[in-house]
Amino acid sequence: LPIKPLESFTVKPDSNITYEASIFTNKPGILKLGITSTSFNVSDITVYRFKLLTALQQIVGWTYFLAWTLSFYPQIILNCRRKSVEGLSFDFIVYNVIGFLCYSIFNIGLYFIPLIQEEYFNIYPLGVIPVQLNDLFFSVHALVITLVVVVQCFLYERGTQKVSMLCKLITILMLIFIAFSGMLATFNCITWLSAFYLFSYVKLIVTLIKYVPQAILNCRRRSCVGWSLGNVILDFVGGIFSILQMFIIAYNCGKKSFLHLKCLYFSVCYEDI
């Protein structure tokens, strides 16, 4: 049993007596508690190891959210001041749009759509939805701000820079993969949860490759002019705190998200480079 058995008790309808019962679980996670009364009531209960860690989890989560949220603005400000996007890899921007689009879809699905949540709990009945509110805000905000940078690329001086053929090919393959995954879910070949996880894998792939074009461009130009170092520093800090939050959630709630952890690990490694 997920919880230790409770003693039976009865509360009469007109009684003012309250009954308190302490529930002790065998492991952290989420469970459905059925209470038999004049009407059947079911409550979702999230079980944590330590209450203090739940507060720390929220603090760490909003810290990385703030760091990552602010990390997009130094590049935008730099572009505005220079009236130029020279030195900023267009391939990096394209990959970011695809990555944050998939990340936003994944977060919106698991946070808002009951069908996706139901499929998740069918697989992990004692699990916790791995998407926090700050994850949702970050992904949507990141997508919007990245689109602002795209607009800057059209408005400001860009020299001879353009999107490479390799980037175009990879982007087309990713879009085909996304469309194919959606079709499989539409025709019930896979669950929508599986399709959304496939979308998240696109984000993982993007994280693995998106910094490469910018690193190559910096090497060729022997300069980082046009590439905001403030973005790098804040992105690195956000990655560290996000990894810390993942470990706290994994320990305190008994839920591990290795995909998210791998994505963060590679992101932090690229920031070091």
SEVEXPA-541633 format. One record per atom (N, C-alpha, C, O): x, y, z. Coordinates in steps of 0.2 Angstrom, whole numbers, plus 5000, padded with zeros to 4 digits. Example, Ala and Ser with C-alpha at 12.3 -4.5 7.8 and 13.67 -1.06 7.14 Angstrom:
REM SEVEXPA-541633
506649725039
506249785039
506649845039
507149835042
506449895035
506849955036
506450005039
506750065040
REM end
This chain:
REM SEVEXPA-541633
500449945000
500050005000
500450065000
501050065003
500250124997
500650184996
500650215003
501150255005
500150205007
500150235014
499950185019
499750125018
500150195025
500050155031
499350155033
499050205033
499050095034
498250095035
498050145041
498450145046
497450175040
497150215045
496650175049
496350135046
496550195055
495950175059
495250205056
495250255054
494750165056
494150185053
493850235058
493950225064
493450285056
493150335060
492450355057
492450355050
492050375061
491350405058
491250475061
491250485067
491050515056
490850585058
490050595057
489950585051
489650605061
488950615060
488850685057
489150735058
488250685053
488150745049
488150815053
488350865051
487750805059
487650865063
488150875068
488050915073
488650835068
489150835073
489650895072
489850905067
489850925078
490350985077
491050955079
491550995079
491050895080
491750865082
492150855076
491950825071
492750875076
493250865071
493650805072
493850795078
493950775067
494350715068
494950725064
494950745058
495550725067
496150735064
496550665063
496550625068
496750655057
497150595056
497850605053
497850645048
498350575055
498950585052
499150535047
499050475049
499350555041
499450505036
500150495035
500550545033
500450435035
501150425034
501250375028
500850325027
501650395023
501750365017
502350325017
502750335021
502350275013
502950225012
503450255008
504050245008
503250305003
503750334999
503450404996
502850404996
503850454994
503550514992
503250504985
503350454981
502750554983
502450544977
501750584977
501650624981
501250554973
500650584973
500150524974
500250474971
499550534977
499150474978
498450504978
498350564979
497950464977
497250484977
496950454983
496950394984
496650494988
496350474994
495550474993
495250524992
495250414994
494550414994
494250415001
494450385005
493750465001
493450475008
492650455007
492350485003
492450405010
491750385010
491350425014
491450425020
490850455012
490350495016
489650495012
489550455008
489250545013
488650545010
488750555002
488250534998
489250585000
489450594993
490250574993
490550584998
490450544987
491050514987
491550574985
491450614980
492050584988
492550634987
493250604986
493450564990
493550634981
494250604980
494750674979
494550714976
495250664983
495750724983
496450704981
496650644983
496750744977
497450734975
497850754981
497850814983
498350714983
498750734988
499550724986
499650664984
499950774986
500650764985
500950754991
500950794996
501450704991
501750684997
502550704996
502850684991
502750745001
503450765001
503850735007
503550715012
504450725007
504850705012
504950755018
504850745024
505150815016
505250875020
504850935018
504950955012
504450965022
504151025021
504651085019
504451125014
505151085022
505651145021
505951135014
506051185011
506051075011
506251065004
505751094999
505951114994
505151085001
504651114996
504651184995
504651214990
504851225001
504951295000
505551314997
505651354992
506151274998
506751284995
506651264987
506951304983
506251214986
506151204979
505851254975
506051274969
505351294978
505051354975
505551404974
505551444969
505951424979
506451474979
506951464974
507151514970
507251404973
507751384968
507451394961
507751414957
506851364961
506451364954
506351434952
506551454946
506151484956
506051554954
506651584953
506651634949
507251564956
507851594955
508151584948
508351624945
508051514946
508351504939
507851534934
508051554929
507251534936
506751564931
506951644930
506951664924
507151674935
507351744935
507951754931
508051794927
508451714932
509051714929
509051704922
509251734917
508651644920
508551634913
508151684909
508251694903
507651714913
507151764910
507651824908
507551854903
508051844913
508451904912
508951894906
509251934903
509151824905
509751814901
509551834894
510051834890
508951834892
508851854885
508851924883
508951944878
508851974889
508852044887
509452074886
509552124882
510052054889
510652084887
510852084879
511052124876
510652024876
510752024869
510252074865
510552104860
509652074867
509252124864
509452194865
509452234860
509652214871
509952274872
510552294868
510652344866
510952244868
511652254864
511452264857
511752304853
510952224854
510752234847
510452304846
510652344841
510052334851
509752394850
510352454850
510252504846
510852444855
511352494855
511752494849
511952554847
511952444846
512352434840
511952444834
512252464829
511352444834
510952444828
511152394823
511152404817
511352334826
511652284821
511652214825
511652214831
511552164821
511552094824
512252054821
512251994822
512652094818
513352064816
513652034822
513752064827
513851964821
514251934827
513751884830
513951844834
513051894829
512551844832
512351794826
512151814821
512551734828
512351674823
511651664822
511251664826
511451674815
510751664814
510551594815
509951574816
510951544814
510851474815
510651464822
510151424824
510951494827
510851494834
510151514835
509751484839
509951574832
509251594833
508751554830
508151544834
508851524824
508351474821
508251414826
507651394827
508751384828
508751334833
508351344839
507951304842
508451404842
508151434848
507351434847
507051414851
507151454841
506451464840
506151394840
505651384843
506451344836
506151274836
506251244843
505751214845
506751254847
506851224853
506351254858
505951214862
506251314859
505751344863
505051334861
504651334866
504951324855
504251304853
504051244855
503551234858
504551194854
504351124857
504351124864
503951084867
504751154868
504751164875
504151194878
503851164882
503851244874
503251274876
502651224875
502251224880
502651194870
502051144868
502051084874
501551074876
502651064875
502751014880
502451034887
502051004890
502651094889
502451124896
501751134896
501451124901
501451164891
500751184891
500351124891
499851114894
500551064887
500251004887
500150974894
499650954896
500750964897
500750934904
500450974909
500250954915
500451044909
500151084914
499451094913
499151104918
499151104907
498451124906
498051064904
497451064905
498251024899
497850974896
497650914900
498150874902
497050904902
496850844907
497050774903
497250734907
496950774897
497050704894
497850684894
497950634896
498250734893
498950724894
499150704901
499550654903
498850744906
498950724913
498750654915
499050624919
498150634912
497850574914
498350514911
498450464915
498550524905
499050474902
499650474906
499950424907
499850534909
500450534913
500350494920
500850454921
499850504923
499650464929
499550394928
499650354933
499350374922
499250304921
499850264921
499950204922
500450304919
501050274919
501450284925
501750234928
501350344928
501650354935
501150374940
501050434942
500750324943
500150334947
500350374953
499950404956
500950364956
501250404962
501650454960
502050484965
501650474954
502150534952
501850594953
501250604955
502250644951
502050714951
502250744944
502750734941
501750784942
501850814935
502450854935
502550904939
502950844930
503650864931
503650944928
504250964928
503150974927
503151044924
502851084930
502351084932
503351134932
503151184937
502851244934
502951254927
502551284937
502351354935
502851394932
502751424926
503451394935
503951434932
504251404926
504551444921
504251344925
504451304919
503951334913
504251354907
503351334914
502851364909
502951434907
503051444901
503051474912
503151544911
503851554907
503851594902
504351524909
504951524906
504951504898
505251544894
504651454897
504651424890
504251474885
504551484880
503751494887
503351544883
503651604883
503651634877
503951634888
504251694888
504851694883
505051734879
505251634884
505851624880
505651624872
506051654868
505151594871
504951594864
504751664861
504951684856
504351704865
504151764863
504851814862
504851844857
505251814867
505851854867
506351834861
506651874857
506351764859
506751744854
506451774847
506851784843
505851774847
505451804841
505651874840
505651904835
505751914846
505951984846
506551984842
506752034838
507051944844
507751944841
507651934834
508051954830
507251884832
507151874825
506951934821
507251954816
506451974824
506252034821
506852084821
506952124816
507352084826
507952124826
508352104820
508652154817
508452044818
508852024813
508652044806
509052054802
507952064806
507752094799
507752164799
507852194794
507752204805
507752274805
508452304805
508652354803
508952264809
509652294810
510152274805
510052224801
510652304805
511252284800
511452214802
511652194808
511552174797
511752104798
512252084793
512552024793
512552124789
513152114785
512952054780
512452054777
513452014779
513351954775
513051894778
513051834775
512851894785
512651844788
511951814786
511551854784
511951744786
511251714784
511251644787
511751624790
510651614787
510551554789
510851504785
510751504778
511251454787
511651404783
511251354780
510651344783
511451324775
511051264772
510951214777
510451174777
511451194781
511451144786
510951154791
510551114793
510851214793
510351234798
509651224795
509151204798
509551244789
508951244785
508751174785
508151154786
509251124783
509051054782
508851024789
508350984789
509251034794
509051014801
508451034803
508050994806
508251104802
507651124804
507051094800
506551074803
507151084794
506551044790
506450974793
505950954793
507050944794
506950874797
506650874804
506250834805
506750924808
506450934814
505650944813
505250914817
505450984809
504751004808
504450944805
503850934807
504750904801
504450844798
504350794804
503850764805
504850784808
504750744814
504250764819
503850724821
504150824820
503650854824
502950834821
502450814825
502850854815
502250844811
502050764811
501450744812
502550724810
502450654810
502250624817
501750584817
502550654822
502350634829
501650654831
501250614834
501450714828
500750734829
500250694826
499750674828
500450664820
499950624816
499950554819
499350534819
500450534822
500450464825
499950464831
499550424832
499950524835
499550534840
498750544838
498350514841
498750574833
498050594830
497650524828
497050524829
498050484825
497750414823
497850364828
497750304826
497950384834
498050334840
498550284839
498450224842
499050294835
499650244835
500050254841
500350204843
500050314844
500450324850
499950374855
499550404852
500150374861
499750424865
499950494864
500550504862
499550534866
499750604865
500350624870
500750664869
500350594876
500950604880
501550584877
502050614878
501550524873
502150504870
502350554864
502950564863
501850584861
502050634856
502350694859
502750724856
502050714865
502350774868
503050764871
503450804871
503150694873
503850684875
504350684868
504950704869
504050664863
504450664857
504650744855
505150754852
504150784856
504250854855
504850874860
505250914858
504850854866
505350874871
506050844869
506550884870
506050794865
506650764863
506950814857
507650824857
506550844854
506750894849
507150954852
507650974850
506850974858
507151024862
507851004865
508351044865
507950934867
508550914869
509050914863
509650934864
508850894857
509350894851
509550964850
510150974849
509051014850
509251084849
509751104854
510251144852
509651084860
510151104866
510851084864
511351114866
510851024861
511550994860
511851024854
512551024854
511551054849
511851084843
511851154843
512251184839
511351194846
511251264845
511851314846
511951364843
512251294851
512851334853
513451324848
513851364848
513451274844
513951254840
514051314834
514651334833
513551334831
513651384826
513951454829
514351484826
513651474835
513951534838
514651524840
515051574839
514851464842
515551454844
516051454838
516551484838
515751424833
516151424826
516251494824
516751514821
515651534824
515751604822
516151644826
516551684823
516151634832
516651674836
517351654835
517851704835
517551594833
518151574832
518451604825
518951624824
517951604820
518151624814
518251704814
518751724810
517851734818
517951814818
518551834823
518751884824
518751784827
519251794833
518951854837
519351894840
518351844838
517951904842
517351874845
516951834841
517151904850
516451894853
516051954852
515451954855
516252004849
515852064848
515252054844
515252014839
514652074847
513952054844
513652004848
513051994847
514051964852
513751914856
513751934863
514351944866
513251934867
513251964874
513451914879
513251854879
513951934882
514251884888
513751884894
513751844898
513351934894
512851934900
512351884899
512151854904
512151864893
511751814891
512051744893
511751704896
512751734892
513051674894
513151664902
512951614904
513251724905
513351714913
512651704916
512651654920
512151734914
511451724917
511251654915
510851624919
511351634909
511151564906
511451514910
511151464912
512151524912
512451474916
512251474923
512151414926
512051524926
511851524933
511151494933
510951454938
510751514928
510051474928
510151404927
509751364930
510551384923
510651304922
510851274929
510651214930
511351304932
511551274939
510951264944
510851214947
510551324944
509951324949
509451274947
509151244951
509351264940
508851224938
509051154939
508551104941
509651134938
509851064940
509751054947
509550994949
509951104951
509851094958
509151084960
508951044964
508651114957
507951104958
507751034956
507351004959
508051014950
507850944948
508050894953
507650844955
508650904956
508850854962
508450854968
508250804971
508150914970
507750924975
507050894974
506850854979
506750904968
506150874967
506250794966
505750764969
506750774964
506850704963
506950664970
506650614971
507250704975
507350674981
506650684985
506450634989
506350744985
505850764990
505150734987
504750714991
505050724981
504450704978
504450634975
503950604973
505050604974
505150534971
505050534964
504850484961
505150594961
505050594953
505650614950
505950674952
505950584945
506550594942
506350614934
505950574931
506650664932
506550684925
507250684922
507550744921
507550634919
508150624917
508250664910
508850694909
507750664906
507750704900
507950774901
508450804898
507550804906
507650874908
508350884911
508750934909
508650844915
509250844918
509850844913
510250884913
509750794908
510250794902
510250854898
510850874896
509650884897
509650944893
510051004897
510351034893
509951004903
510251054907
510951044907
511351094907
511150984908
511950964908
512250994902
512851024903
512050974896
512350994890
512351064889
512851094887
511751104891
511751174891
512351204895
512651254893
512351184901
512951214906
513651194903
514051244903
513751144900
514351124897
514551174891
515051194891
514051184887
514151234881
514251304884
514651334881
513951324889
514051384892
514851394894
515151444894
515051334897
515751334899
516251344893
516751384894
516051314888
516451324881
516451394879
516751414874
REM end
